[in-house]
């Protein structure tokens, strides 16, 4: 079956929200000011390529049927939300955001967080609102606030992020008591980071009918094929992170070679094959970042083909050690 026959919009978990099989991550978008310029994500990956390229990324994504953009209040202290809101004006864009905006947060802070996000985005409703980090907050109390927001029409679907399997179950149960489904759990997942398969998160998603939204699906660029021991990434943070050290880059070359080999069969790039490996699981929705229009076009091409079962298995076998 061809990818374009498989990848029609689907529902996010058991919610009513229709979403594409691929989203756009907007973590580095916007114009951060003051200390927000030193946000860890921006320091690690660099900022996006400016308003015009961010606009091209939205236009290219929408043209390919990718109408879900993911942001968060925490990204560059709200600058990402502001930019997403600007670019979504007058367009049929699904916006997913996350709260809180800072480290200190209690369940009773939720109404203020929601209103602040809606203000930055210039919207009266959020398509998907996700709790970014579980922390020490009361999950049942927080889910009650989210259910209230659904009840008054300010939120369409409820998600969480970085929740363990046990935390997911608690959130799911609390929401179920209010008749609201837990739609998604956003966690890191890629060929080089396969812990959701062994820590219970992916199994819990299947059991509960929850979509796993995969962030960092290209492993911070490691699966694009552009980095090697001879061509290490620039930037201070990337230079010091273990995944970008020479030894680590040498270790992943067999995986990159396999991605390139499979990609050649389909006239696709290693990154497109890596994204497709995730999309082949019907409950997984990757959200690769796009700093410019070209990256958005390249990412969307992952929806235009499919992998054979033996190709999926070969990639899974080649990265089995990454499940640990």
C-alpha positions in Angstrom: 0.0 0.0 0.0 1.4 3.5 -0.9 1.9 6.1 1.8 -0.6 8.4 0.2 -3.2 5.7 0.6 -2.4 5.2 4.3 -2.0 8.7 5.7 -5.4 10.3 5.6 -6.1 12.4 8.8 -7.0 10.3 11.8 -8.4 11.0 15.3 -6.0 11.9 18.0 -6.4 9.0 20.4 -10.1 8.6 21.2 -10.8 12.4 21.1 -12.8 14.1 18.4 -9.8 16.0 17.0 -8.8 15.0 13.5 -5.1 15.3 12.9 -2.5 14.5 10.2 -0.1 11.6 10.6 2.8 14.1 10.9 3.0 17.5 12.7 5.4 20.4 12.8 7.5 21.2 15.9 7.9 25.0 16.5 10.2 24.9 19.5 12.7 27.3 18.1 10.3 29.7 16.4 9.8 33.3 17.3 12.0 36.2 18.5 13.0 35.5 22.1 14.1 38.5 24.2 16.3 38.9 27.2 17.3 35.7 29.0 14.9 33.8 26.7 17.5 34.0 24.0 19.5 31.5 26.1 16.7 28.9 26.2 18.4 25.4 26.2 16.5 24.4 23.0 17.8 27.5 21.2 21.3 27.0 22.4 21.3 23.4 21.4 19.6 23.6 18.0 19.9 27.2 17.1 16.9 29.5 16.4 14.7 29.2 13.4 15.5 31.1 10.2 13.3 34.2 10.8 9.7 35.1 10.1 9.8 34.6 6.4 11.2 31.1 6.6 8.9 30.2 9.4 6.0 31.4 7.3 7.2 29.3 4.4 7.4 26.3 6.7 3.7 26.8 7.6 2.7 27.3 4.0 4.6 24.2 2.7 3.3 22.1 5.5 -0.3 23.1 4.9 0.1 22.4 1.2 1.2 18.9 2.0 -1.7 18.4 4.4 0.3 18.8 7.6 -1.8 21.2 9.5 -0.8 20.5 13.1 1.8 22.8 14.7 3.2 22.1 18.2 4.5 24.8 20.5 4.6 25.4 24.3 4.5 28.3 26.7 7.9 27.3 28.0 9.6 27.7 24.6 11.6 30.9 24.6 9.2 32.3 27.3 6.2 32.4 25.0 8.0 33.7 21.9 7.2 30.5 20.1 3.5 30.7 20.9 3.4 34.3 19.7 5.0 33.4 16.4 2.7 30.4 15.8 -0.3 32.6 16.6 0.9 35.2 14.1 1.5 32.6 11.3 -1.8 30.8 11.9 -4.0 33.9 11.6 -6.6 33.3 8.8 -5.4 29.8 8.1 -6.8 26.4 9.0 -4.1 25.4 11.4 -4.4 23.0 14.4 -2.4 24.4 17.3 -1.1 22.2 20.1 0.5 23.9 23.0 1.8 22.9 26.4 1.8 24.4 29.9 3.2 25.7 32.3 5.4 28.6 31.2 7.8 28.1 34.1 9.2 25.6 36.6 7.0 26.4 39.6 3.4 25.3 39.0 0.4 24.1 41.0 -2.9 22.8 39.6 -4.7 26.0 40.7 -2.4 28.0 38.4 -3.9 26.3 35.4 -6.6 28.9 34.5 -4.1 31.7 34.3 -1.7 29.6 32.2 -4.5 28.8 29.7 -5.6 32.4 29.4 -2.0 33.5 28.9 -1.4 30.9 26.1 -4.7 31.9 24.4 -3.7 35.5 24.5 -0.2 34.9 23.0 -1.7 32.7 20.3 -4.5 35.2 19.6 -7.1 32.4 19.9 -10.2 31.6 21.9 -9.6 27.9 21.8 -6.7 25.4 21.8 -7.0 22.3 19.6 -4.7 20.3 21.9 -3.5 21.4 25.4 -0.8 19.3 27.0 0.7 19.3 30.5 4.4 19.6 29.7 6.1 17.9 32.7 4.4 15.9 35.5 6.6 17.3 38.3 4.9 17.3 41.8 1.5 18.6 40.7 -1.6 16.7 41.7 -2.5 14.9 38.4 -6.2 14.3 39.4 -6.7 18.0 40.3 -5.0 19.1 37.1 -7.1 16.8 34.9 -10.2 18.3 36.5 -9.1 21.8 35.5 -8.4 20.5 31.9 -11.9 18.8 31.8 -13.4 22.1 32.9 -11.6 23.8 30.0 -13.0 21.2 27.6 -16.5 21.8 29.1 -16.5 25.5 28.3 -15.0 25.1 24.9 -11.6 26.5 25.5 -9.8 23.2 24.8 -10.8 20.6 22.3 -8.4 17.7 23.2 -6.4 17.0 26.4 -2.8 15.6 26.2 0.2 15.2 28.5 3.9 15.2 27.8 6.8 13.3 29.4 4.4 11.2 31.5 5.4 7.7 32.6 3.0 4.8 32.0 1.8 5.0 35.6 1.2 8.8 35.4 -0.6 8.3 32.1 -3.0 5.8 33.7 -3.7 8.2 36.5 -4.4 11.1 34.1 -6.6 8.8 31.9 -8.6 7.6 34.9 -9.2 11.2 36.2 -10.3 12.4 32.8 -12.5 9.4 32.3 -14.4 10.3 35.5 -15.3 13.5 33.7 -16.1 11.9 30.4 -13.1 13.3 28.6 -10.5 11.1 26.8 -6.8 11.4 27.3 -5.8 12.0 23.7 -2.0 11.9 23.7 1.3 11.6 25.5 4.2 13.5 23.9 7.5 11.8 24.6 10.9 11.5 22.9 10.9 8.6 20.4 13.1 7.8 17.4 15.2 5.0 16.0 17.9 6.1 18.3 15.7 6.6 21.4 13.4 3.6 21.7 12.7 3.7 25.5 8.9 4.1 25.1 8.9 0.5 23.8 10.4 -0.8 27.1 9.3 1.6 29.8 5.6 0.8 29.3 4.6 4.1 27.7 3.9 2.6 24.2 2.1 -0.3 25.6 -0.1 2.0 27.8 -0.8 4.1 24.7 -2.1 1.0 22.9 -4.1 -0.2 25.8 -5.7 3.2 26.6 -6.3 4.3 23.0 -3.8 7.2 23.4 -1.7 8.6 20.5 2.1 8.8 21.2 3.3 12.1 19.8 7.0 11.6 19.1 9.3 14.6 19.7 12.9 14.7 18.5 12.0 12.0 15.9 15.3 12.6 14.0 17.4 12.3 17.2 18.5 16.0 17.0 19.7 15.6 13.5 21.6 12.3 14.1 19.3 10.5 11.6 19.6 13.0 8.8 22.9 11.7 7.6 24.6 15.1 7.7 26.7 14.4 10.8 29.8 12.1 11.1 33.0 11.9 13.0 34.5 14.2 10.3 31.5 16.5 10.2 30.4 17.2 13.8 27.6 19.7 14.5 28.4 23.3 15.5 27.2 25.1 18.5 28.4 24.8 22.1 25.6 22.6 23.4 25.8 20.2 20.6 29.5 19.9 21.0 29.2 18.9 24.7 26.2 16.6 24.5 27.2 12.9 24.6 25.1 12.0 21.5 27.3 14.3 19.3 30.7 13.1 20.5 33.0 11.5 17.9 32.5 8.0 19.3 28.7 8.2 19.2 28.7 9.5 15.7 30.9 6.7 14.6 28.6 4.2 16.3 25.5 5.3 14.4 27.0 5.2 10.9 25.7 1.7 10.2 22.2 2.9 11.0 22.6 5.9 8.8 23.9 3.7 6.0 20.9 1.4 6.3 18.6 4.5 6.2 20.3 5.6 3.1 20.1 2.2 1.5 16.4 1.9 2.1 15.9 5.5 1.1 17.5 4.9 -2.3 14.9 2.2 -3.0 12.2 4.8 -2.5 14.0 7.9 -3.8 13.9 9.3 -0.2 16.4 10.7 2.2 17.6 9.1 5.5 15.5 11.5 7.5 12.4 10.7 5.5 12.9 7.0 6.1 13.5 7.6 9.8 10.2 9.5 10.1 8.4 6.9 8.0 9.5 4.2 10.4 7.6 6.0 13.2 4.5 6.7 11.0 4.2 3.0 10.1 2.9 2.5 13.7 -0.7 3.8 13.5 -0.6 5.2 17.1 2.6 7.3 16.6 2.6 10.9 15.3 6.1 12.4 14.9 6.5 16.2 15.1 9.9 17.0 13.5 11.0 20.6 13.8 11.2 22.8 10.7 13.3 25.9 10.7 12.5 26.8 7.1 10.3 25.9 4.1 12.7 23.4 2.7 12.8 21.4 5.9 9.0 21.4 6.1 8.8 20.1 2.5 11.4 17.4 3.3 9.6 16.3 6.4 6.2 16.2 4.7 7.6 13.8 2.1 7.6 11.1 4.7 3.8 10.9 4.0 4.3 10.1 0.3 5.5 6.5 0.6 5.5 3.5 2.9 8.0 1.0 4.1 7.8 -2.7 3.5 7.4 -4.9 6.6 10.9 -6.2 6.1 12.4 -2.7 5.9 10.6 -1.7 9.2 12.0 -4.9 10.7 15.5 -4.3 9.5 15.6 -0.8 11.0 14.1 -2.1 14.2 16.8 -4.8 14.4 19.6 -2.4 13.6 18.6 -0.2 16.5 17.5 -2.8 19.0 20.2 -1.7 21.5 18.5 1.7 21.7 15.6 0.2 23.5 17.6 0.1 26.7 
